[in-house]
């Protein structure tokens, strides 16, 4: 939920997400299938609030959550609903990109969503006051870093790592992106892709989905318990 990359390589889409979280938070429930609003949704669950940061539906729609909007905000003591539950509300709707225009986000902490729907890529941002949405070029590669954890300078530096990693490659594979998300700047525990800030805030897991034609393969890497989970969807 704090570092997300989008790759389109020879019509194969690869979305990878690193979850950075306080270690006192309960461990996530590995991805499994849930029925929500009549839809089959696969996602890892945050047991604290019941929401998620990474979800895929049987239509091949992918939704990934990052904490924070445009800039780092000062958190309130409490909010009406968790961002992870808002993410579920959106992915469970008939059309997430349309539901975004309808959903009430008053008293919800700022967040960013990366949405891949109907082979189109969108960036949806709630800054705490207004919604912002933009359609991105789905034929290009993109990276996001959470504004709540990484300064603008560091986010630009991470984007540079991403560009440098990809520029030597004619074809990019899911394994390439897993290597990038696991190993980039591994000696930098503060701002590398895998962080460990004084053993209180760490990268807990890596989630990845590979979409090739009508098949979606979802891999989940639990870095704390050193376990892996994999499943596949055949899109409708």
Buried (B, 14 or more C-beta within 10 A) or exposed (E): BBBBBBBBBEEBBBBBBBBBBEEEBEBBEBBEEBEBEEBBBBBBBBEEBEBBBBBBBBBBBBBBBBBBBBEBBEEEEEEEBBBBBBBBBBBBBEEBBEBBEEBEBEEBBBBBBBBBBEEEBBBBBBBBEEEEBEEBEBEEBBBBBBBBBBEEEBBEBBBEBBEEBBEEEEEBBBEBBBEBBBEBBEEEBEBBBBBBBEEEBBBBBBBBBBBEEEEBBBBBBBBEEEEEBEBEBEBE
